[in-house]
Amino acid sequence: MDAFAPTPPEWTNQAIHAYEFHCPKCHATSREAVNVWLNRRSPVLTVENKRKWQEFYQCHCGCVWWAWSNDRKNDRIIE
């Protein structure tokens, strides 16, 4: 699976919006996803004129979710 493929994979059709950057069903992080697709073809501009896009994740629990790329700040690894 190419996360940057121009066309969305079929599994993204069932995605639900996660308002926090983790699986809404089991709370797994995006790093635990079995599949990822980034919708880089349709960016949205924020109030500060920065781009954000939808990131789709297929979780190991079966839930398919998406969140905005700028919401990922809570998913960073702290070293």
N, C-alpha and C positions, 0 to 999 in steps of 0.2 A: 504494500500500500504506500503510495506516494503522498505524503502530507501536503505537498504543493501541487498536486494534480489540478488542471484547470477545471475539470468537471467534478461535481460532488459525487461521492460514492452513494450507493443506494441506501446504506444504513443511516445516513444523515437525515433522511426524511422523517424519522421518528424522534428526532432530538427535541428535548425540552430545555428551556432556558434555565440555567443554574445561576441564581443571583449571587452566590458565593462561589469562588473558584475551586469547586470540588464536586464530586458526584452527589447529586441531591438525594440519592437512595442510600448509598453505603458510606458516603463521605470520603471515598478514596481520592487521592490527588490525581492531577492530570498525568503525572509520571507513571501511574499504575494502569493507564488505559491500554487496551489491546490494539486500538486503532485511533488514528488522529487525522483530521483534515482541517486545513486552514483556508478559509474563504478570503483569499488575498485579492480576488478579482473585484470585490465590491467593498472597498474601504468606506468608512464613515468618518467625517471630520468632527472632532470635538469642539467645544467652545474656544479652546486655545489653538485651534487649527492644527491639531495633531491627528494623525490617522489612527483608527482602531478598526479591527476586523473581527469577524466571528471565528472562534476556534471550536471545532467539534471533536468530541471524545466519545469513544465507545468503551465503556467501563467493563472490567472483568465480571461484574455482577449482572451484566446484561442491559443496564441503563445506558441510554445515549443522551448526552447533554452537550450544551454549548454555552459559551460565555464570551464576553468581550475581551479582547487581548489586553486591554489596559486594566482589567480586573485581576490579572495574573500576579500582581505584586505580592499577594499573600502566599504564593506558591513557590517562592524562591528558597533555595537551599542556603542555609546560614552555615558558613564554615568558620 
